[in-house]
Amino acid sequence: MAKVLKEDIGNSKLTHLQAKLHIKELQLSALLDITNSINSHFSTYELLEKYKSFLKEQLMIGKLALYSLHENWDCILFYGFKKTDLNKIDVDKDLLHIKEIGSLNGITKSALAHFDIVIPVYQDEKPLAYLLLADTNNDELSVSPLIKHLNFLQLLTNITVTAIEKERMAEELLRKEKERRELMEKQNEILEGIVMERTKELRTEKDESERLLYNILPEELAEELKRKGTTTPMRYEQATVLFTDFKNFTITSANISPKKLVNELNEIFQAFDFITEKYSIEKIKTIGDSYMAVCGLPKVSEFHALQAVRAALEMANFIAKRKSNKNFNWEMRVGIHSGPLVAGVVGTKKFIYDVWGDTVNIASRMESSGFPGKVNVSEETYLQIKKHFKCKYRGKKDAKGKGKMKMYFVEHEKESQRYVKVKHFVFKKLKKELPENLFYHGSHHTKDVCDVAAGIALKENIDSKNTELIKVAALFHDLGFIKRYEENEIAGTKLARQFLPDFDYSKDEIKTITGMIIATHTPQRPKNKMEEILADADLDYLGRADFLPIAKSLFDELNAFGKKMEINDWNKMQVNFLKQHQYFTKTSQDLRNRGKQKQLEKLMALTGQA
C-alpha cells in the first residue's frame, strides 16, 4: 500500500513538473519568437499580431486590452471586448495609480468592471503600458489559469511595448532627420538661390560695366584696360579726323525746349554712331552740338580717309532728309583732315579715349571753314581720296591759327556712268513699286548693303570693276520683292537679266551678278569671294549696334505679311539664327563677330536663355 502511494506521489510530481516545464517551454518559445521579430525589425503591426497570437492561441486568454503611454494612452490592441466598454476607461483616472499586478474582480460600478486582472508595465518609475485581461468563464469564484502566467505576461508586455517604443523613437528620429535634411536642403536651395541671384546681379553689373567700357573705349583698349588696369598711348602716322557742327546752334536751340533739344541731339548722334560703326570709324566724343570721330585707329587702316569721307557724306545726307521731315532747320558743316596723331585713355573715375595733335586742330578748322550741307576736306585728305571722289577745289582759305590752307568740297563718289544710271533706275523702281509694309526690305536696306559691300570689297582687295559688279548685285538683290515676297532672289535674278543689258552689262557680268544675288538666299551658300562679300554685306547688321531696331523692323514686316508671331518667339528664332550664322570674309569676321556675339547674349537674356 505504501509502495503504491509512493508511486502515485511520484507520478503526481512528475506530471506537475512536466506541466511546469511545458509552461516554461511555451513562455520561452513566445519570448524567442517576439525577440526574433524585434531583431528582424518587424513592423509594429506584425509584432502586435505575434503578441496577440500567443496570448489568444497559446494561453487561451479570451479577452484582452493593451493601453500604451506612447500612443497617448490609447488602446493599441484589444479583442473580446466591445469598443464602447474600452472607451469608458480613463487611464489617468482609472489605471495610473496601479503599480502592481492585481485582481479587478468585485468591481461593479467602475469602467474596469468588465476586467479580471490588470498588469502594469513600468520602466524604472515610469509607467509604459497597462494590460487588462478577463476570463471567458463568468464564474467569479473560479481560479483563472492566467495566474501562473502573470509575471511572464508582464515581462513579455514590457519587451513588446519597449520594442514598439524604440521603433517609434527610431521612426521619430528618422522623421526628424528627414525634416532636418529637408530643412537644410530648403535652406541650401534658398542660399543657392540667393547666391545665384547675387551672381546674376554681379554678372549683370559686370556686363553693364563692360558694356559701358566698350561704349567709351575701342574694343582693343577696353581689353587691355581689363587685363592690365592701364593702357598705353599710341602714335599713329596716318589717320583721318572728322568733325561735325551745327551752324547757328545757339540761336536755333534757344527756341526749343531743353527736353526736345536733348532728344533731337540724341536721335542725330545715335544715327551718327550707327554710321561710324558701319564704316569702321571710332567715335571719340561729342562736345555740345559737335561730333568728333577718327578713322584709322586703334586698328590701322590704309582706307581711313576714304571711309571717313563716305561716312561724312552719309551724315550730311541724313541731316538733309531729316530737315525735310522735321520742324527743326538744322544746318550742319563737316570737316575732315588726315595726318599723324596720338591717341590714349585719360582719367581714372571716368575714362575718356581722346586724340591729340595738329591733325585734330586742322580737322576742326576744316569744319569751321566749311558750308552747311558740305563736306570740307584738307589737301592731305583730298590727295588720298581723289581717285575715288569728285571734289571741288575751293582755293586757299583762312584757317584760324593756321593761315591760309587749301580746301576742297567733296561732291560725290566716282562711279561709272552705267552704274549711276542703273542705280537711279533701281531706286526709282524700288520707291515706286515696293509694297508699303516692307519695313525691312526697303530702299534703305538696299543702300546699306551697297555701302557695306563696297567697304568690304575695298578691304578684301577687290578691283574697281568687280566692286562695281558687287554693288550692282546689291542693288538687285532685293528688287525681286516688287514681284513676290517668297523666293524674291529668283525674281531679282530675272529682273537683272531683263534690265541689265540695257545698261551695257555683258552676259558674263550678268551671270556673275545673278550668282551673287542667289548667294544672299538663306541659308547662304556663296561659292566665290564676290558672293561671300555680298552675303556678308546683306547681314552685316547682325554684328552692329543697330541690330535690335533693324531686327524689329523685320519682325514687323513678317507679321504684316501673314507670319503672325509673338515677339518672344521671334527673339528665340533670332537666337537660333545667330547661333547658326557665320560670316565668310575675314573683313566681316574681324569687324562683326564680336558684335554679333553681344547681340546673341542680349537676345538670350531677353528669352531667359542666359
NULO-313110 format. One record per residue (C-alpha): residue number from 0; x, y, z; residue in one letter. Coordinates in steps of 0.25 Angstrom, whole numbers. Layout:
N
NODE  sero     px     py     pz  torro
NODE   NUM      X      Y      Z      a
...
***
This chain:
610
NODE  sero     px     py     pz  torro
NODE     0      0      0      0      m
NODE     1     11      9      4      a
NODE     2     18      6     -9      k
NODE     3      6      9    -17      v
NODE     4      4     22    -10      l
NODE     5     19     26    -12      k
NODE     6     18     23    -27      e
NODE     7      5     32    -28      d
NODE     8     12     43    -21      i
NODE     9     24     41    -31      g
NODE    10     15     41    -43      n
NODE    11      8     54    -38      s
NODE    12     21     61    -36      k
NODE    13     25     57    -50      l
NODE    14     12     62    -56      t
NODE    15     14     75    -49      h
NODE    16     28     76    -53      l
NODE    17     24     73    -67      q
NODE    18     13     83    -67      a
NODE    19     23     94    -61      k
NODE    20     33     90    -72      l
NODE    21     22     91    -83      h
NODE    22     19    105    -78      i
NODE    23     33    109    -78      k
NODE    24     35    104    -92      e
NODE    25     23    111    -96      l
NODE    26     28    124    -90      q
NODE    27     42    122    -95      l
NODE    28     36    120   -109      s
NODE    29     28    132   -109      a
NODE    30     40    140   -103      l
NODE    31     49    135   -114      l
NODE    32     38    138   -125      d
NODE    33     36    152   -120      i
NODE    34     51    155   -119      t
NODE    35     54    149   -133      n
NODE    36     43    158   -138      s
NODE    37     49    170   -131      i
NODE    38     63    167   -136      n
NODE    39     57    165   -150      s
NODE    40     51    179   -150      h
NODE    41     37    174   -151      f
NODE    42     27    185   -152      s
NODE    43     19    190   -140      t
NODE    44      7    183   -146      y
NODE    45     14    170   -148      e
NODE    46     19    170   -134      l
NODE    47      6    172   -128      l
NODE    48      0    161   -136      e
NODE    49     10    151   -131      k
NODE    50      8    156   -117      y
NODE    51     -7    155   -119      k
NODE    52     -6    141   -125      s
NODE    53      2    136   -113      f
NODE    54     -8    141   -103      l
NODE    55    -20    137   -110      k
NODE    56    -16    123   -116      e
NODE    57     -5    118   -107      q
NODE    58    -10    124    -93      l
NODE    59    -25    123    -97      m
NODE    60    -27    137    -92      i
NODE    61    -41    141    -96      g
NODE    62    -41    156    -94      k
NODE    63    -30    166    -95      l
NODE    64    -28    181    -96      a
NODE    65    -14    188    -96      l
NODE    66    -12    203    -93      y
NODE    67      1    209    -97      s
NODE    68      7    222    -92      l
NODE    69     14    225   -105      h
NODE    70      0    225   -112      e
NODE    71     -5    236   -102      n
NODE    72    -11    224    -94      w
NODE    73    -19    219   -105      d
NODE    74    -23    205   -107      c
NODE    75    -13    199   -117      i
NODE    76    -18    185   -116      l
NODE    77    -31    178   -112      f
NODE    78    -41    167   -114      y
NODE    79    -52    160   -107      g
NODE    80    -58    174   -102      f
NODE    81    -67    184   -108      k
NODE    82    -61    197   -113      k
NODE    83    -72    204   -104      t
NODE    84    -66    197    -92      d
NODE    85    -52    202    -95      l
NODE    86    -56    216    -98      n
NODE    87    -61    217    -84      k
NODE    88    -47    215    -78      i
NODE    89    -39    228    -74      d
NODE    90    -25    223    -72      v
NODE    91    -21    235    -64      d
NODE    92    -32    233    -54      k
NODE    93    -34    218    -54      d
NODE    94    -21    212    -56      l
NODE    95     -9    221    -53      l
NODE    96    -10    219    -38      h
NODE    97     -8    204    -40      i
NODE    98      7    199    -39      k
NODE    99      5    184    -36      e
NODE   100     -2    173    -43      i
NODE   101    -15    172    -37      g
NODE   102    -29    166    -38      s
NODE   103    -41    174    -42      l
NODE   104    -52    164    -38      n
NODE   105    -63    170    -30      g
NODE   106    -63    184    -36      i
NODE   107    -77    186    -41      t
NODE   108    -78    201    -44      k
NODE   109    -65    205    -49      s
NODE   110    -61    206    -64      a
NODE   111    -52    194    -60      l
NODE   112    -64    185    -57      a
NODE   113    -62    176    -69      h
NODE   114    -48    172    -66      f
NODE   115    -42    162    -57      d
NODE   116    -27    165    -56      i
NODE   117    -18    178    -58      v
NODE   118     -4    176    -61      i
NODE   119      4    190    -61      p
NODE   120     17    191    -68      v
NODE   121     28    200    -63      y
NODE   122     41    205    -68      q
NODE   123     48    209    -55      d
NODE   124     38    218    -49      e
NODE   125     31    222    -61      k
NODE   126     18    214    -66      p
NODE   127     19    209    -80      l
NODE   128      6    201    -82      a
NODE   129     -6    194    -75      y
NODE   130    -10    181    -80      l
NODE   131    -25    177    -76      l
NODE   132    -29    163    -76      l
NODE   133    -42    156    -74      a
NODE   134    -46    141    -73      d
NODE   135    -57    136    -82      t
NODE   136    -63    128    -70      n
NODE   137    -72    137    -63      n
NODE   138    -72    129    -50      d
NODE   139    -65    139    -41      e
NODE   140    -61    128    -31      l
NODE   141    -53    121    -41      s
NODE   142    -38    121    -41      v
NODE   143    -33    126    -55      s
NODE   144    -22    119    -61      p
NODE   145    -16    132    -65      l
NODE   146    -10    134    -51      i
NODE   147      2    125    -54      k
NODE   148      6    134    -66      h
NODE   149      4    148    -60      l
NODE   150     19    151    -57      n
NODE   151     23    146    -71      f
NODE   152     12    154    -77      l
NODE   153     17    166    -70      q
NODE   154     31    163    -75      l
NODE   155     26    160    -90      l
NODE   156     18    172    -90      t
NODE   157     29    181    -85      n
NODE   158     38    175    -96      i
NODE   159     28    177   -107      t
NODE   160     24    191   -103      v
NODE   161     38    195   -101      t
NODE   162     41    190   -115      a
NODE   163     30    197   -121      i
NODE   164     34    210   -114      e
NODE   165     48    208   -119      k
NODE   166     43    206   -133      e
NODE   167     34    219   -131      r
NODE   168     46    226   -126      m
NODE   169     54    221   -138      a
NODE   170     43    226   -147      e
NODE   171     43    239   -140      e
NODE   172     58    241   -141      l
NODE   173     57    237   -156      l
NODE   174     45    247   -158      r
NODE   175     53    258   -150      k
NODE   176     65    255   -158      e
NODE   177     57    255   -171      k
NODE   178     51    268   -167      e
NODE   179     65    273   -163      r
NODE   180     71    269   -177      r
NODE   181     59    275   -184      e
NODE   182     60    288   -176      l
NODE   183     75    288   -179      m
NODE   184     72    285   -194      e
NODE   185     62    296   -194      k
NODE   186     72    306   -187      q
NODE   187     82    301   -197      n
NODE   188     73    304   -208      e
NODE   189     70    318   -202      i
NODE   190     84    320   -201      l
NODE   191     87    315   -215      e
NODE   192     76    324   -220      g
NODE   193     82    336   -212      i
NODE   194     96    333   -218      v
NODE   195     91    331   -232      m
NODE   196     83    343   -231      e
NODE   197     95    351   -226      r
NODE   198    104    344   -236      t
NODE   199     94    348   -247      k
NODE   200     93    362   -241      e
NODE   201    109    363   -241      l
NODE   202    109    357   -255      r
NODE   203     99    368   -259      t
NODE   204    107    378   -253      e
NODE   205    120    373   -259      k
NODE   206    113    372   -273      d
NODE   207    107    386   -271      e
NODE   208    121    391   -267      s
NODE   209    127    384   -279      e
NODE   210    116    390   -288      r
NODE   211    119    404   -283      l
NODE   212    134    401   -284      l
NODE   213    133    397   -298      y
NODE   214    124    408   -301      n
NODE   215    134    418   -296      i
NODE   216    147    411   -301      l
NODE   217    151    404   -314      p
NODE   218    150    389   -312      e
NODE   219    165    387   -312      e
NODE   220    167    397   -302      l
NODE   221    156    392   -293      a
NODE   222    162    378   -293      e
NODE   223    176    384   -290      e
NODE   224    170    392   -278      l
NODE   225    163    380   -273      k
NODE   226    176    372   -274      r
NODE   227    186    382   -269      k
NODE   228    178    393   -262      g
NODE   229    184    403   -271      t
NODE   230    186    406   -286      t
NODE   231    198    410   -294      t
NODE   232    197    423   -302      p
NODE   233    199    421   -317      m
NODE   234    204    429   -328      r
NODE   235    198    427   -342      y
NODE   236    205    432   -354      e
NODE   237    193    433   -362      q
NODE   238    178    435   -358      a
NODE   239    166    443   -362      t
NODE   240    159    452   -353      v
NODE   241    144    456   -355      l
NODE   242    137    468   -349      f
NODE   243    122    472   -350      t
NODE   244    116    484   -344      d
NODE   245    102    491   -346      f
NODE   246    102    505   -351      k
NODE   247     95    516   -342      n
NODE   248     93    505   -332      f
NODE   249     91    514   -320      t
NODE   250     81    523   -328      i
NODE   251     73    510   -332      t
NODE   252     73    503   -319      s
NODE   253     68    516   -312      a
NODE   254     55    513   -318      n
NODE   255     54    499   -314      i
NODE   256     50    493   -300      s
NODE   257     62    486   -293      p
NODE   258     55    473   -294      k
NODE   259     53    474   -309      k
NODE   260     67    479   -311      l
NODE   261     73    467   -304      v
NODE   262     64    457   -311      n
NODE   263     68    464   -325      e
NODE   264     83    463   -322      l
NODE   265     81    449   -316      n
NODE   266     74    444   -329      e
NODE   267     84    451   -338      i
NODE   268     96    446   -331      f
NODE   269     91    432   -329      q
NODE   270     89    431   -345      a
NODE   271    104    436   -346      f
NODE   272    108    425   -336      d
NODE   273    102    415   -346      f
NODE   274    108    421   -358      i
NODE   275    122    422   -352      t
NODE   276    121    407   -347      e
NODE   277    117    404   -361      k
NODE   278    129    410   -367      y
NODE   279    139    405   -356      s
NODE   280    141    419   -350      i
NODE   281    143    421   -336      e
NODE   282    135    431   -329      k
NODE   283    143    440   -320      i
NODE   284    133    449   -313      k
NODE   285    122    460   -314      t
NODE   286    124    474   -309      i
NODE   287    111    481   -309      g
NODE   288    106    480   -323      d
NODE   289    119    476   -329      s
NODE   290    122    461   -332      y
NODE   291    136    456   -334      m
NODE   292    141    443   -339      a
NODE   293    154    437   -345      v
NODE   294    157    426   -355      c
NODE   295    170    418   -355      g
NODE   296    171    415   -340      l
NODE   297    172    407   -332      p
NODE   298    173    398   -343      k
NODE   299    182    403   -354      v
NODE   300    175    404   -368      s
NODE   301    180    409   -381      e
NODE   302    166    413   -385      f
NODE   303    164    423   -373      h
NODE   304    161    435   -382      a
NODE   305    152    428   -392      l
NODE   306    143    422   -381      q
NODE   307    143    435   -373      a
NODE   308    138    443   -385      v
NODE   309    127    432   -388      r
NODE   310    122    433   -374      a
NODE   311    122    449   -375      a
NODE   312    114    449   -388      l
NODE   313    104    439   -381      e
NODE   314    103    448   -369      m
NODE   315    101    460   -378      a
NODE   316     90    453   -385      n
NODE   317     83    448   -372      f
NODE   318     82    463   -368      i
NODE   319     77    467   -381      a
NODE   320     66    457   -381      k
NODE   321     63    460   -366      r
NODE   322     62    474   -369      k
NODE   323     51    472   -379      s
NODE   324     43    463   -369      n
NODE   325     45    471   -357      k
NODE   326     41    485   -352      n
NODE   327     56    488   -348      f
NODE   328     64    494   -358      n
NODE   329     78    488   -355      w
NODE   330     89    492   -364      e
NODE   331    102    484   -362      m
NODE   332    116    486   -366      r
NODE   333    126    475   -367      v
NODE   334    141    476   -367      g
NODE   335    152    465   -370      i
NODE   336    167    465   -369      h
NODE   337    177    453   -370      s
NODE   338    190    453   -363      g
NODE   339    198    448   -351      p
NODE   340    193    448   -336      l
NODE   341    194    442   -323      v
NODE   342    182    434   -316      a
NODE   343    181    429   -302      g
NODE   344    172    428   -290      v
NODE   345    171    439   -279      v
NODE   346    164    439   -266      g
NODE   347    162    430   -254      t
NODE   348    148    431   -250      k
NODE   349    142    434   -264      k
NODE   350    151    428   -275      f
NODE   351    152    436   -288      i
NODE   352    158    432   -301      y
NODE   353    164    444   -307      d
NODE   354    173    448   -318      v
NODE   355    183    460   -319      w
NODE   356    192    466   -329      g
NODE   357    191    477   -340      d
NODE   358    183    467   -349      t
NODE   359    171    469   -339      v
NODE   360    173    484   -339      n
NODE   361    173    485   -354      i
NODE   362    161    476   -355      a
NODE   363    153    485   -346      s
NODE   364    158    497   -355      r
NODE   365    152    489   -367      m
NODE   366    139    488   -361      e
NODE   367    138    503   -356      s
NODE   368    143    508   -370      s
NODE   369    132    499   -378      g
NODE   370    118    502   -382      f
NODE   371    105    495   -377      p
NODE   372    102    482   -384      g
NODE   373    116    481   -390      k
NODE   374    128    472   -386      v
NODE   375    140    481   -386      n
NODE   376    154    473   -386      v
NODE   377    168    478   -386      s
NODE   378    178    476   -397      e
NODE   379    184    464   -389      e
NODE   380    171    457   -389      t
NODE   381    168    461   -403      y
NODE   382    181    454   -408      l
NODE   383    176    441   -402      q
NODE   384    162    441   -408      i
NODE   385    163    448   -421      k
NODE   386    163    434   -429      k
NODE   387    150    431   -422      h
NODE   388    143    444   -421      f
NODE   389    140    456   -429      k
NODE   390    144    468   -421      c
NODE   391    143    483   -424      k
NODE   392    155    492   -421      y
NODE   393    152    504   -412      r
NODE   394    165    510   -413      g
NODE   395    173    515   -400      k
NODE   396    164    519   -389      k
NODE   397    167    525   -375      d
NODE   398    168    515   -364      a
NODE   399    169    521   -350      k
NODE   400    183    520   -345      g
NODE   401    188    512   -358      k
NODE   402    188    523   -368      g
NODE   403    183    520   -382      k
NODE   404    180    505   -385      m
NODE   405    176    498   -398      k
NODE   406    162    493   -396      m
NODE   407    152    484   -405      y
NODE   408    137    481   -404      f
NODE   409    134    466   -407      v
NODE   410    123    465   -417      e
NODE   411    121    450   -419      h
NODE   412    128    437   -421      e
NODE   413    133    434   -435      k
NODE   414    125    423   -441      e
NODE   415    123    419   -456      s
NODE   416    112    425   -464      q
NODE   417    105    411   -466      r
NODE   418    106    409   -451      y
NODE   419    100    423   -448      v
NODE   420     89    420   -458      k
NODE   421     85    406   -453      v
NODE   422     86    412   -438      k
NODE   423     76    423   -441      h
NODE   424     67    413   -449      f
NODE   425     67    403   -437      v
NODE   426     64    413   -426      f
NODE   427     53    419   -435      k
NODE   428     47    406   -437      k
NODE   429     48    402   -422      l
NODE   430     41    415   -418      k
NODE   431     30    413   -428      k
NODE   432     27    398   -427      e
NODE   433     31    393   -414      l
NODE   434     20    389   -404      p
NODE   435     18    400   -393      e
NODE   436     19    389   -382      n
NODE   437     33    385   -385      l
NODE   438     39    391   -373      f
NODE   439     52    384   -374      y
NODE   440     54    381   -389      h
NODE   441     52    395   -393      g
NODE   442     61    404   -401      s
NODE   443     69    408   -388      h
NODE   444     73    393   -387      h
NODE   445     78    393   -402      t
NODE   446     86    405   -399      k
NODE   447     92    400   -387      d
NODE   448     96    387   -394      v
NODE   449    102    395   -405      c
NODE   450    111    403   -396      d
NODE   451    115    392   -387      v
NODE   452    118    383   -399      a
NODE   453    127    394   -405      a
NODE   454    135    395   -392      g
NODE   455    137    380   -390      i
NODE   456    142    379   -405      a
NODE   457    152    390   -402      l
NODE   458    158    383   -391      k
NODE   459    157    370   -398      e
NODE   460    166    376   -409      n
NODE   461    155    375   -420      i
NODE   462    158    383   -432      d
NODE   463    148    395   -436      s
NODE   464    142    387   -448      k
NODE   465    138    375   -439      n
NODE   466    134    384   -428      t
NODE   467    124    391   -437      e
NODE   468    118    377   -440      l
NODE   469    117    374   -426      i
NODE   470    109    388   -424      k
NODE   471    100    385   -436      v
NODE   472     97    371   -429      a
NODE   473     94    379   -416      a
NODE   474     84    388   -424      l
NODE   475     77    376   -430      f
NODE   476     77    366   -418      h
NODE   477     64    371   -412      d
NODE   478     58    377   -425      l
NODE   479     50    363   -426      g
NODE   480     41    368   -415      f
NODE   481     33    376   -425      i
NODE   482     29    363   -431      k
NODE   483     27    354   -419      r
NODE   484     31    352   -405      y
NODE   485     36    338   -405      e
NODE   486     48    334   -413      e
NODE   487     50    348   -416      n
NODE   488     64    345   -420      e
NODE   489     60    337   -432      i
NODE   490     51    348   -436      a
NODE   491     63    358   -434      g
NODE   492     71    350   -444      t
NODE   493     61    350   -454      k
NODE   494     59    365   -453      l
NODE   495     75    366   -454      a
NODE   496     75    358   -467      r
NODE   497     63    367   -472      q
NODE   498     69    381   -470      f
NODE   499     84    380   -468      l
NODE   500     86    378   -484      p
NODE   501     80    392   -485      d
NODE   502     91    398   -477      f
NODE   503    102    391   -485      d
NODE   504    105    380   -475      y
NODE   505    110    367   -483      s
NODE   506    105    353   -481      k
NODE   507    117    349   -473      d
NODE   508    115    361   -464      e
NODE   509    101    358   -462      i
NODE   510    104    343   -459      k
NODE   511    113    348   -448      t
NODE   512    103    358   -443      i
NODE   513     92    347   -442      t
NODE   514    101    337   -435      g
NODE   515    103    348   -424      m
NODE   516     88    350   -423      i
NODE   517     85    336   -421      i
NODE   518     96    335   -411      a
NODE   519     88    344   -401      t
NODE   520     77    334   -401      h
NODE   521     76    328   -387      t
NODE   522     83    319   -383      p
NODE   523     95    326   -390      q
NODE   524    104    317   -399      r
NODE   525    114    326   -406      p
NODE   526    123    320   -416      k
NODE   527    134    330   -418      n
NODE   528    140    343   -412      k
NODE   529    130    353   -418      m
NODE   530    118    344   -414      e
NODE   531    124    344   -400      e
NODE   532    125    359   -399      i
NODE   533    110    361   -403      l
NODE   534    105    350   -394      a
NODE   535    113    357   -382      d
NODE   536    108    371   -386      a
NODE   537     94    366   -386      d
NODE   538     95    362   -372      l
NODE   539    105    372   -367      d
NODE   540     95    378   -357      y
NODE   541     95    365   -349      l
NODE   542    108    370   -343      g
NODE   543    105    385   -341      r
NODE   544     99    393   -331      a
NODE   545     87    396   -339      d
NODE   546     83    381   -339      f
NODE   547     71    382   -330      l
NODE   548     64    393   -337      p
NODE   549     67    386   -351      i
NODE   550     62    373   -345      a
NODE   551     49    379   -340      k
NODE   552     46    385   -354      s
NODE   553     48    370   -360      l
NODE   554     38    365   -349      f
NODE   555     28    376   -352      d
NODE   556     30    372   -367      e
NODE   557     28    357   -365      l
NODE   558     15    360   -357      n
NODE   559     10    369   -368      a
NODE   560     12    358   -378      f
NODE   561      4    348   -370      g
NODE   562     15    341   -362      k
NODE   563      8    344   -349      k
NODE   564     17    342   -336      m
NODE   565     19    348   -323      e
NODE   566     32    356   -320      i
NODE   567     38    345   -311      n
NODE   568     36    334   -321      d
NODE   569     43    344   -331      w
NODE   570     54    346   -321      n
NODE   571     56    331   -320      k
NODE   572     57    330   -335      m
NODE   573     67    341   -335      q
NODE   574     75    333   -325      v
NODE   575     75    321   -333      n
NODE   576     79    328   -346      f
NODE   577     90    336   -339      l
NODE   578     96    323   -334      k
NODE   579     96    316   -348      q
NODE   580    100    329   -356      h
NODE   581    115    331   -360      q
NODE   582    122    342   -367      y
NODE   583    130    337   -379      f
NODE   584    141    348   -381      t
NODE   585    152    351   -372      k
NODE   586    148    366   -372      t
NODE   587    134    363   -367      s
NODE   588    139    353   -357      q
NODE   589    148    363   -351      d
NODE   590    138    374   -351      l
NODE   591    125    368   -347      r
NODE   592    127    354   -340      n
NODE   593    129    360   -326      r
NODE   594    117    370   -328      g
NODE   595    109    358   -333      k
NODE   596    112    350   -320      q
NODE   597    108    362   -312      k
NODE   598     94    363   -319      q
NODE   599     93    348   -317      l
NODE   600     95    350   -302      e
NODE   601     85    361   -301      k
NODE   602     75    352   -308      l
NODE   603     78    340   -299      m
NODE   604     76    349   -287      a
NODE   605     62    354   -293      l
NODE   606     57    340   -295      t
NODE   607     63    335   -282      g
NODE   608     73    326   -288      q
NODE   609     85    334   -282      a
***
